[in-house]
Amino acid sequence: MPKSTKPAQAIVVQRPNEFELEGKDTHIKYSILNGVSQLDYRTQNIKQHFSGDQIQTLDTDIGTLLTVIISKPPNPDIGGNIVKLSFLLPIINLY
């Protein structure tokens, strides 16, 4: 059998740069625009926008864990709770 003389073609893998998550009365939109992370969080009572360093990311074997602080007490020395939102974006390759 003759060997193929065709050059090998590289597979170009692209990753999505925008995600939208929706649930009962909750909408989350995460995107990466020009290398800057953006996250919009909206419920019936809350509408917040986060960008850049306000979004903590942790890369794992199964995806990226994103965390933002939704609210924190005005004076942590007095007490109160910090409310964080964390969710995992799975690794998705687009061919």
C-alpha positions as CSV (number, residue, x, y, z in Angstrom):
1,M,0.0,0.0,0.0
2,P,1.3,3.4,-0.8
3,K,1.8,5.8,2.1
4,S,-0.1,9.0,2.1
5,T,1.9,12.1,1.3
6,K,-0.7,14.5,2.7
7,P,0.6,16.7,5.5
8,A,-1.0,16.2,8.9
9,Q,-3.6,18.8,9.8
10,A,-3.6,20.3,13.3
11,I,-6.9,20.2,15.2
12,V,-7.8,23.7,16.3
13,V,-9.5,23.6,19.7
14,Q,-11.5,26.6,20.7
15,R,-13.0,27.2,24.1
16,P,-16.2,29.1,24.6
17,N,-15.9,32.6,26.0
18,E,-19.5,33.2,27.1
19,F,-21.7,31.2,29.5
20,E,-25.3,31.8,30.6
21,L,-26.8,30.0,33.5
22,E,-30.5,30.3,34.5
23,G,-32.6,28.9,37.2
24,K,-35.7,29.9,39.1
25,D,-35.4,33.7,39.4
26,T,-31.6,33.6,39.0
27,H,-29.6,34.6,35.9
28,I,-25.8,34.4,35.7
29,K,-23.8,35.5,32.7
30,Y,-20.0,35.0,32.5
31,S,-17.8,36.1,29.7
32,I,-14.2,36.8,28.8
33,L,-13.9,39.9,26.7
34,N,-10.5,41.1,25.6
35,G,-8.9,39.0,28.2
36,V,-11.0,40.4,31.1
37,S,-13.5,38.3,33.0
38,Q,-17.0,39.7,33.4
39,L,-19.8,38.3,35.5
40,D,-23.4,39.5,35.8
41,Y,-25.5,38.1,38.7
42,R,-29.3,38.9,38.8
43,T,-32.1,37.7,41.0
44,Q,-35.4,39.3,41.9
45,N,-33.7,41.5,44.5
46,I,-30.1,41.7,43.4
47,K,-28.4,43.0,40.3
48,Q,-24.6,43.0,40.4
49,H,-21.7,43.2,38.0
50,F,-18.2,41.9,38.6
51,S,-15.1,42.1,36.5
52,G,-11.4,41.4,36.6
53,D,-9.9,40.8,40.1
54,Q,-13.4,40.8,41.6
55,I,-13.8,37.3,40.2
56,Q,-11.6,34.6,41.7
57,T,-10.8,31.7,39.4
58,L,-9.3,28.3,40.2
59,D,-8.5,25.9,37.3
60,T,-9.1,22.3,38.0
61,D,-8.9,19.1,36.0
62,I,-12.7,19.2,35.3
63,G,-13.1,23.0,34.7
64,T,-12.8,26.4,36.3
65,L,-14.2,27.2,39.7
66,L,-15.5,30.9,39.8
67,T,-16.2,32.7,43.0
68,V,-17.5,36.2,43.7
69,I,-18.5,38.0,46.9
70,I,-22.2,38.8,46.7
71,S,-22.3,40.7,50.0
72,K,-20.2,41.3,53.1
73,P,-20.9,43.1,56.4
74,P,-20.0,46.8,56.5
75,N,-17.8,46.2,59.6
76,P,-16.5,42.6,59.8
77,D,-15.2,43.3,63.4
78,I,-18.8,43.6,64.6
79,G,-19.9,40.4,62.9
80,G,-22.0,39.3,60.0
81,N,-21.7,36.9,57.2
82,I,-19.8,37.1,53.9
83,V,-22.0,35.7,51.1
84,K,-20.2,34.1,48.2
85,L,-21.3,32.7,44.9
86,S,-19.2,29.8,43.5
87,F,-19.9,27.6,40.5
88,L,-17.9,25.3,38.2
89,L,-17.6,25.9,34.5
90,P,-16.8,22.5,32.9
91,I,-14.1,22.2,30.3
92,I,-15.8,22.4,26.9
93,N,-13.9,22.2,23.6
94,L,-15.4,23.5,20.4
95,Y,-14.2,21.9,17.2
